[in-house]
Amino acid sequence: MIGPNAVIKVQVPVYPTASLSIAELFSGPYLLNIPLFQRPYSWGREQAEQLLDDLMEAAGVGGSSESEQTYFLGAVVLMDAPGAETVRLSAKMTPREFGVIDGQQRIVTLMTLLAVLRDLESDAKKPVGKRVSSMLVAQLGTRFFRTERFRMHLSTRERAVFEDNILLPGSSVQPAYLALPSVAEATLLEVRDRFTAVLSEMTNTARRTLADFVADCCYVVVIVGSDIDRSHQMFVVLNERGKKLQRNDILKSDILSRMATGNGKWAADVWDEMALALGEGFEAFFGHVRTIYGHGRLQIVSGVRQVIRDCGGSEAFFRDVFLPLAKAYVLVRSNGANVLAPDMQRTLIYLNRLPEGDWAPAAMMALKDWKRDPGRSALLLREIERLAMLTRLLCAGSGKRVRRFSELIKAMRNDEPIDESHPILQLSREEVRGIAFHLKDFHKRNPKVCKLLLLRLGDELESGMDAVDPDLYTIEHVLPQRPSATSPWRQVFASTEERSQLVESLGNLVLITQQENDRARNATWDEKKAIYAKGSAKAPVLAITRDVLGESEWRKAQIEAREMRLLQLVEKLWRIDLLAPRQGARGAVKPVEEPEEPMRRLA
């Protein structure tokens, strides 16, 4: 029986925590395993490319910016080895195995990046290779009984691909031959190959700088649980529970607390009104403000605080920056409905359809004082839409697009006269050649933007606008991608080489619903026309699809003629000379061909 004065001790579970650099995480004590219950590698090329862009920007390579001192990559939740009880995380711990509960995608992607940096090194001394190898391969045992294991073991069938084609020294830059790769295996190899393509264009010095930055300046917070239940609980708390303090909450406190008493109540009401109007976009708004004023390298809160200082304080920032730009962003997000002229509304609809909002800061600047000069704002919006679309046809990465728009924003902030002839809006000869080359098989390079391009061209065909949800439609190849052995299509297009060239041509593509696409697949031309023409009230037949219905047959001549017609529309829409021959340096005529240097592709 417990006495009234007895002290009851309750043991509270301790979760060892430490801030570790990537080099420290990929070192002696930490042997990482992906538990069987975890999903396979699922980061796509887009997420991996965004991480690489962010790391290159933070490291100060690939641009003119200076490097950051540190870069935070989030929390990593580990589960201790069975029977082990880690009290304190230390580099002197006995090497042991930890299950990765949260952080798999980041860790695998970072290891892939480091492996590519290792294998691309051409320096005879190979300092990067030696260091990365020590991070990716753990040395175990004593001096006389040395063994090795890869730092990370995946749990599913992609483990072999990860080890044989990425972690193994020299393997990440070699072709991989897999008969029937799983989705995860194919994704791993696609990310690997994308990293190889981008990093191979950099100098040895830049690659070494990036490798050292990832190893020494990128940090994670590691939290260790002692069993699966506690580890999973931490994962849930970190990812699902609670409401984080939003950036706008921090900035609201900063700004309003420093305003004169008489203005505080009014400013608070206006702030809440803008927050309600922008909804989920209120967080993104402050990132755009930071970009507009040239502080994109800083974290969002730090960047906005710098803008406040540059403006001369909270009141000037609120009056001259926050309020006009918030109103402009409301117009951007709402497509200017019931406020802007119809042509400006239409331009914003096209912009808002694009994936990623790297164009948004420029559009906000264009609309900041739109009432003062509506004509200038309309012109700027058209040029922003042109630049946004052409950079995607060029397959430029997000970092390059942001830098391009930053130049335009700077010109707008300086009140430079901007018209169609402004240097910032011009494309180089090599860029035009790159666009022409990518348009030969643009669907393979960027299906999302290809669909938007077809929608846009359809609108131009009939001088109107199909006001539809693009998500309702998919791209259909009129000449099928893989006709059956007995298909009439193989009789019409007997040459395999010719068929492969024509099938991805812009002239061979239409837009229909997924249900219609499933029915059309390898159907004959007459059967396809009947499917295309049907449509529905929810998903009507689009202009880009009606464009082919008048053809009695579908052969090479029809595909090439339609491709030419659509390319002429691209030229007209975005002032780009794709079809005319190019003059060489000494006056020789050069046709549009594959660019001499590889161009970047988007996911």
C-alpha positions in Angstrom: 0.0 0.0 0.0 1.3 3.4 -0.9 1.6 5.9 2.0 0.2 9.4 1.8 3.6 11.0 1.8 5.1 8.6 -0.8 6.7 10.2 -3.9 5.6 8.6 -7.2 8.1 8.9 -10.0 6.7 8.8 -13.5 9.3 8.1 -16.2 8.7 10.5 -19.1 10.1 9.3 -22.4 13.0 11.4 -23.6 13.4 12.2 -27.3 17.1 12.8 -28.0 17.4 15.8 -30.4 20.3 17.4 -32.2 21.0 19.9 -35.0 23.3 18.1 -37.5 24.9 19.1 -40.7 24.4 16.7 -43.6 28.1 15.7 -43.1 27.4 14.8 -39.5 24.2 12.9 -40.3 26.1 10.9 -43.0 28.9 9.9 -40.6 30.0 7.1 -38.3 27.2 6.5 -35.8 24.3 6.8 -38.2 23.4 3.7 -40.3 20.1 4.5 -41.9 17.4 2.0 -43.0 14.0 2.6 -44.5 11.5 0.4 -42.6 9.4 -2.0 -44.6 6.2 -0.1 -43.9 7.5 3.1 -45.5 6.4 4.0 -49.0 8.9 3.8 -51.9 10.8 6.8 -53.1 8.2 9.1 -54.5 9.7 12.5 -55.0 9.3 13.5 -58.6 11.7 15.3 -60.9 9.9 18.6 -60.1 10.6 18.4 -56.4 14.2 17.3 -56.9 14.9 20.0 -59.4 13.4 22.6 -57.0 15.6 21.4 -54.2 18.7 21.6 -56.5 17.7 25.1 -57.6 17.3 26.2 -54.0 20.7 24.7 -52.9 22.5 26.2 -55.8 21.0 29.6 -55.0 21.9 29.3 -51.3 25.4 28.1 -52.1 26.0 31.1 -54.5 26.7 28.9 -57.6 24.9 29.3 -60.9 24.3 33.0 -60.4 25.8 36.2 -59.2 24.5 36.0 -55.6 26.5 35.4 -52.5 26.2 32.2 -50.5 24.2 31.9 -47.3 25.8 30.8 -44.1 23.4 28.0 -43.4 20.4 26.3 -45.0 17.7 24.5 -43.0 16.3 21.3 -44.5 13.7 20.5 -41.8 13.3 17.8 -39.3 14.3 14.1 -39.6 12.6 11.5 -37.4 14.6 8.4 -36.7 13.7 5.2 -34.8 16.4 3.7 -32.6 17.6 0.1 -33.2 15.6 -2.6 -31.3 17.0 -2.9 -27.7 19.0 0.3 -28.0 18.2 3.3 -25.8 19.9 6.5 -27.1 20.0 9.1 -24.4 22.1 11.7 -26.2 23.1 12.1 -29.8 26.8 12.3 -30.2 29.5 11.6 -32.9 31.1 9.3 -30.4 28.2 6.9 -30.2 28.7 3.3 -31.2 27.6 3.0 -34.8 24.0 1.6 -34.9 21.1 1.3 -37.2 18.2 3.8 -37.2 15.0 3.5 -39.1 14.0 6.6 -41.0 10.4 7.5 -40.1 10.3 11.0 -41.6 12.9 12.4 -44.1 13.4 9.6 -46.5 12.7 11.6 -49.7 15.1 14.4 -48.7 17.9 12.0 -47.6 17.7 9.9 -50.7 17.6 12.9 -53.0 20.6 14.5 -51.2 22.5 11.3 -51.5 21.8 11.1 -55.2 23.0 14.7 -55.6 26.2 14.0 -53.7 26.8 10.8 -55.7 26.5 12.7 -59.0 28.8 15.5 -57.7 31.3 12.7 -56.8 31.2 11.0 -60.2 31.4 14.2 -62.3 34.6 15.3 -60.6 37.5 15.5 -63.1 40.1 16.9 -60.7 43.0 14.5 -60.4 43.1 14.8 -56.6 39.3 14.2 -56.4 38.7 15.9 -53.0 34.9 15.8 -53.6 35.0 12.1 -54.5 37.0 11.1 -51.4 34.7 13.1 -49.1 31.4 12.0 -50.6 32.5 8.3 -50.6 33.2 8.6 -46.8 29.6 9.9 -46.4 27.8 7.4 -48.6 29.8 4.3 -47.5 30.1 3.6 -43.8 33.3 2.0 -42.5 32.7 -0.5 -39.7 34.7 -2.8 -37.5 38.2 -2.5 -36.2 41.4 -1.6 -38.0 42.2 -5.3 -38.7 38.6 -6.4 -39.4 37.2 -3.6 -41.5 33.8 -3.9 -43.2 31.7 -1.5 -45.3 28.0 -0.9 -45.9 26.2 1.8 -47.7 25.0 4.6 -45.4 21.4 4.1 -46.5 19.5 0.9 -47.1 16.2 1.2 -48.9 13.5 -1.4 -48.2 11.9 -2.2 -51.5 13.0 -3.4 -54.9 14.6 0.0 -55.7 17.3 -0.7 -53.2 19.4 -2.5 -55.9 18.9 0.4 -58.3 19.9 2.9 -55.7 23.0 1.1 -54.7 24.2 -0.2 -58.1 23.3 2.9 -60.2 23.8 5.8 -57.7 25.7 5.0 -54.5 28.4 2.8 -56.1 31.3 5.0 -57.1 31.2 6.0 -60.8 27.7 4.5 -61.3 25.6 7.6 -61.3 26.8 8.9 -64.6 26.6 5.6 -66.4 23.5 4.4 -68.4 21.2 2.1 -66.5 19.6 -0.8 -68.2 16.4 -2.0 -66.6 13.9 -4.1 -68.5 10.7 -3.2 -66.6 11.6 -0.6 -63.9 9.0 0.1 -61.2 7.7 3.7 -60.8 10.1 4.3 -57.9 13.1 2.9 -59.8 12.3 5.0 -62.9 11.8 8.1 -60.7 15.2 7.5 -59.0 17.0 7.2 -62.3 15.1 10.3 -63.7 16.2 12.4 -60.8 19.8 11.1 -61.1 19.9 11.9 -64.8 18.4 15.3 -64.3 21.1 16.1 -61.7 23.8 14.9 -64.0 22.5 17.0 -66.9 22.4 20.2 -64.8 25.6 19.7 -62.8 27.7 18.6 -65.8 27.4 22.2 -67.2 29.1 23.6 -64.1 32.8 24.0 -63.5 34.8 21.8 -61.1 35.1 24.7 -58.7 31.3 25.3 -58.7 30.6 21.7 -58.1 33.1 21.5 -55.3 31.6 24.6 -53.7 28.1 23.0 -53.9 29.3 19.7 -52.5 30.9 21.5 -49.5 27.9 23.7 -49.0 25.5 20.7 -48.9 27.8 18.8 -46.5 28.8 21.6 -44.1 26.1 24.3 -44.3 22.9 22.4 -44.8 21.3 21.3 -41.5 18.5 19.1 -40.2 17.1 18.7 -36.8 17.3 15.0 -35.9 14.8 13.6 -33.4 15.0 10.0 -32.2 12.2 7.8 -30.9 12.8 4.5 -29.0 10.1 2.5 -30.7 7.7 2.6 -33.6 4.8 4.1 -31.6 6.7 7.0 -30.3 8.5 7.6 -33.6 5.2 7.6 -35.5 3.7 9.9 -32.9 6.4 12.5 -33.5 5.8 12.1 -37.3 2.1 12.9 -36.8 2.8 15.9 -34.5 5.4 17.3 -36.9 3.2 16.9 -40.0 -0.4 17.1 -39.0 -1.2 18.5 -35.6 -1.4 22.1 -34.4 -1.4 25.3 -36.3 2.0 26.7 -37.0 2.6 30.4 -36.4 2.1 31.8 -39.9 4.6 34.2 -41.4 1.9 36.8 -41.8 1.2 36.6 -38.0 4.8 37.4 -37.3 4.9 40.3 -39.7 1.6 41.6 -38.5 2.9 41.9 -35.0 6.2 43.5 -36.3 4.5 46.1 -38.4 1.4 47.1 -36.4 3.2 47.3 -33.1 5.5 50.0 -34.6 2.7 52.2 -36.1 1.4 55.3 -34.5 -1.5 54.8 -32.1 -4.0 56.6 -34.4 -3.2 54.4 -37.4 -3.0 51.0 -35.6 -6.7 50.2 -35.6 -7.2 51.2 -39.2 -4.2 49.3 -40.3 -5.3 46.2 -38.4 -8.7 46.3 -40.1 -7.1 46.7 -43.5 -4.7 43.9 -42.8 -7.5 41.5 -41.9 -9.5 42.6 -45.0 -6.6 41.8 -47.2 -6.0 38.5 -45.4 -9.6 37.5 -46.0 -9.5 38.5 -49.7 -6.3 36.6 -50.4 -7.1 33.5 -48.3 -4.4 30.9 -48.7 -2.5 33.2 -51.0 -1.7 35.5 -48.1 1.4 33.5 -47.1 2.7 33.5 -50.7 2.0 37.2 -51.0 4.9 38.1 -48.6 7.3 35.9 -50.6 6.4 37.9 -53.7 6.9 41.2 -51.9 10.4 40.0 -50.9 11.1 39.0 -54.5 9.9 42.4 -55.9 12.3 44.3 -53.7 15.3 42.2 -54.5 15.6 40.2 -51.3 14.7 36.8 -52.7 17.9 35.2 -51.2 16.7 35.9 -47.6 14.1 33.9 -45.7 10.6 35.5 -46.2 10.3 37.1 -42.8 13.9 38.4 -42.9 13.4 39.6 -46.5 10.2 41.5 -45.7 11.8 43.1 -42.6 14.6 44.3 -44.9 12.0 45.9 -47.2 10.4 47.6 -44.2 13.8 49.1 -43.3 14.4 50.1 -46.9 11.1 51.9 -47.0 11.8 53.9 -43.8 9.6 52.1 -41.3 6.3 50.3 -40.8 4.0 53.1 -41.8 5.7 53.9 -45.1 5.8 50.1 -45.8 2.1 49.7 -45.0 1.1 52.7 -47.1 3.4 52.4 -50.1 4.1 48.7 -50.4 1.7 46.4 -48.5 -1.6 48.0 -49.4 -1.1 48.6 -53.1 0.6 45.3 -53.7 -2.0 43.4 -51.7 -4.7 44.9 -53.8 -2.8 44.1 -56.9 -2.4 40.5 -55.8 -6.1 40.2 -55.2 -6.6 41.3 -58.8 -4.0 38.7 -60.0 -5.6 35.8 -58.1 -9.1 36.8 -59.1 -8.2 37.3 -62.8 -9.3 40.9 -62.4 -12.9 39.8 -62.6 -15.4 42.7 -62.7 -12.6 45.2 -62.4 -10.1 45.0 -65.2 -10.7 45.3 -68.9 -11.6 42.0 -70.7 -8.3 41.7 -72.4 -6.4 42.0 -69.1 -8.8 39.4 -67.5 -8.0 37.0 -70.3 -4.3 37.5 -69.9 -4.5 36.8 -66.2 -6.5 33.6 -66.8 -3.7 32.3 -69.1 -1.1 33.2 -66.5 -3.0 31.6 -63.6 -3.3 28.3 -65.5 0.5 28.0 -65.5 2.1 25.7 -62.9 4.2 27.7 -60.4 3.8 31.4 -59.8 7.2 32.8 -60.7 5.5 35.4 -62.9 3.2 36.7 -60.1 5.6 39.3 -58.6 6.0 40.9 -62.0 2.2 40.9 -62.5 1.7 42.5 -59.1 4.1 45.3 -60.1 2.3 45.7 -63.4 -1.1 46.2 -61.6 0.2 48.2 -58.6 -0.8 51.5 -60.1 -3.0 50.2 -63.0 -5.6 53.0 -62.6 -3.0 55.7 -63.3 -2.1 54.1 -66.7 -4.4 51.2 -67.7 -2.8 51.0 -71.1 0.7 50.5 -69.7 -0.5 47.8 -67.2 -2.3 45.9 -70.0 0.9 46.0 -72.1 3.0 44.8 -69.2 0.7 41.9 -68.5 0.8 40.8 -72.1 4.6 40.9 -72.0 4.7 39.0 -68.7 2.4 36.3 -70.2 4.6 36.2 -73.3 7.8 35.8 -71.2 6.2 33.2 -68.9 5.1 31.1 -71.8 8.3 31.4 -73.8 10.5 30.5 -70.9 8.5 27.3 -70.4 8.7 26.5 -74.1 12.4 27.0 -73.6 12.2 24.4 -70.8 14.0 26.8 -68.5 14.2 25.8 -64.8 12.4 27.8 -62.1 15.6 29.5 -61.0 16.3 30.9 -64.4 12.7 32.0 -64.8 12.8 33.8 -61.5 16.0 35.6 -62.5 14.5 36.6 -65.8 11.4 38.1 -64.2 13.6 39.8 -61.5 15.2 41.8 -64.3 11.8 42.9 -65.6 10.7 43.8 -62.1 13.8 46.0 -61.6 13.0 47.9 -64.8 9.4 48.4 -63.7 10.5 49.7 -60.2 12.9 52.1 -61.9 10.0 53.4 -64.1 11.9 52.6 -67.3 9.9 53.1 -70.5 8.9 49.5 -71.4 7.6 48.5 -74.8 7.9 45.4 -77.0 11.5 46.5 -78.0 12.9 46.6 -74.4 16.1 44.5 -74.2 14.8 42.4 -71.3 11.9 41.1 -73.4 14.1 39.9 -76.2 15.2 36.3 -76.7 18.7 35.4 -77.9 19.2 33.5 -81.1 20.1 30.4 -79.2 16.9 30.6 -77.1 14.8 30.8 -80.2 16.5 27.8 -81.6 16.0 26.0 -78.3 12.2 26.7 -78.4 12.0 25.5 -82.0 13.8 22.3 -81.1 11.6 21.6 -78.0 8.4 22.2 -79.9 9.2 19.2 -82.1 8.2 16.9 -79.2 7.0 19.3 -76.5 4.4 16.8 -75.1 7.2 14.5 -74.1 9.2 17.3 -72.5 6.4 19.0 -70.5 2.9 17.5 -70.8 1.3 20.1 -68.4 2.4 23.1 -70.4 1.8 21.4 -73.7 -1.8 21.0 -72.8 -2.0 24.8 -71.9 -0.3 25.6 -75.2 -2.9 23.6 -77.1 -5.7 25.4 -75.3 -4.1 28.7 -76.1 -3.6 27.9 -79.7 -7.2 26.7 -80.0 -8.4 30.1 -78.7 -6.4 31.8 -81.4 -7.8 29.6 -84.1 -11.3 30.8 -83.4 -10.5 34.3 -82.0 -12.3 33.5 -78.8 -11.6 31.7 -75.5 -12.7 28.3 -74.3 -13.5 29.1 -70.7 -13.1 25.6 -69.4 -11.2 23.8 -66.6 -8.0 22.5 -68.2 -8.0 19.6 -65.7 -11.0 18.1 -67.5 -9.0 17.4 -70.6 -6.0 15.2 -71.6 -3.8 15.2 -74.7 -4.7 12.7 -77.4 -2.4 11.6 -80.2 -4.5 11.3 -83.3 -1.9 9.0 -84.9 -1.6 6.6 -82.0 1.7 6.3 -80.0 1.6 2.5 -80.1 -0.7 1.2 -82.7 -1.3 -2.6 -82.6 0.5 -4.9 -85.1 -2.7 -5.2 -87.2 -3.8 -1.6 -86.9 -4.6 0.2 -90.2 -2.4 3.0 -88.9 0.6 0.9 -89.6 -0.4 0.6 -93.2 -0.8 4.3 -93.6 2.4 5.0 -91.7 4.5 2.0 -92.6 7.9 3.6 -91.7 8.6 3.2 -87.9 11.0 6.2 -88.1 8.5 8.4 -89.8 5.7 7.4 -87.4 7.9 8.1 -84.3 8.6 11.6 -85.7 5.1 12.5 -86.6 3.3 11.0 -83.5 4.8 13.7 -81.1 4.4 16.5 -83.6 2.3 19.5 -82.4 0.1 18.9 -85.5 -0.9 15.4 -84.2 -2.3 16.5 -80.8 -5.8 17.4 -79.7 -7.5 17.8 -76.3 -10.3 15.5 -75.2 -11.5 14.1 -71.8 -9.8 11.0 -70.2 -12.9 8.9 -70.9 -12.9 9.9 -74.6 -9.1 9.3 -74.7 -9.6 5.7 -73.3 -12.1 5.0 -76.1 -10.1 6.7 -78.9 -6.6 5.1 -78.3 -6.0 2.9 -81.3 -9.3 3.5 -83.1 -9.4 4.3 -86.8 -9.5 7.9 -88.1 -13.2 7.8 -88.8 -13.9 6.3 -85.3 -11.7 8.9 -83.7 -13.5 11.8 -85.4 -16.8 10.5 -84.1 -15.4 10.4 -80.6 -13.9 13.8 -80.8 -17.0 15.5 -82.1 -19.3 14.2 -79.4 -18.3 16.3 -76.3 -20.6 17.1 -73.4 -22.1 20.0 -71.5 -19.5 19.7 -68.8 -16.6 19.2 -71.3 -17.5 20.7 -74.7 -15.5 20.1 -77.8 -12.5 22.5 -77.8 -11.5 24.7 -80.7 -8.1 22.9 -81.0 -10.0 19.6 -81.5 -12.6 21.0 -83.9 -9.6 22.0 -86.0 -9.1 18.4 -87.2 -12.7 17.4 -87.7 -12.9 18.6 -91.3 -10.1 16.3 -92.4 -11.3 13.3 -94.5 -8.0 11.4 -93.8 -5.1 11.7 -91.4 -1.8 11.3 -93.1 1.7 12.9 -93.0 0.5 15.8 -95.2 -2.3 16.7 -92.8 0.0 16.5 -89.7 2.7 18.6 -91.2 0.3 21.2 -92.5 -1.4 21.5 -89.1 2.0 21.7 -87.3 3.0 24.5 -89.6 -0.3 26.3 -89.0 0.1 26.0 -85.2 3.7 27.1 -85.2 2.7 30.2 -87.2 0.2 30.9 -84.4 3.0 30.6 -81.9 5.0 33.1 -83.9 2.1 35.5 -84.1 1.1 35.2 -80.4 4.5 35.7 -78.8 6.6 37.5 -81.5 9.1 34.8 -82.1 10.6 33.8 -85.5 10.5 30.0 -85.5 10.1 29.2 -89.1 12.3 31.7 -91.0 15.8 30.5 -91.8 18.6 31.9 -89.5 21.5 33.9 -90.8 24.9 32.5 -89.7 27.7 34.7 -88.5 28.9 35.2 -92.1 25.6 35.4 -93.8 25.1 31.7 -94.4 21.6 30.4 -94.0 21.2 28.0 -91.1 17.9 26.2 -90.5 16.4 25.7 -87.0 18.0 22.7 -85.5 18.9 21.2 -82.2 20.7 23.7 -80.0 24.4 23.1 -79.6 24.2 23.0 -75.8 21.6 20.9 -74.0 18.6 22.8 -72.8 16.9 22.2 -69.5 13.6 20.3 -69.3 10.8 20.6 -66.8 9.0 17.8 -65.0 
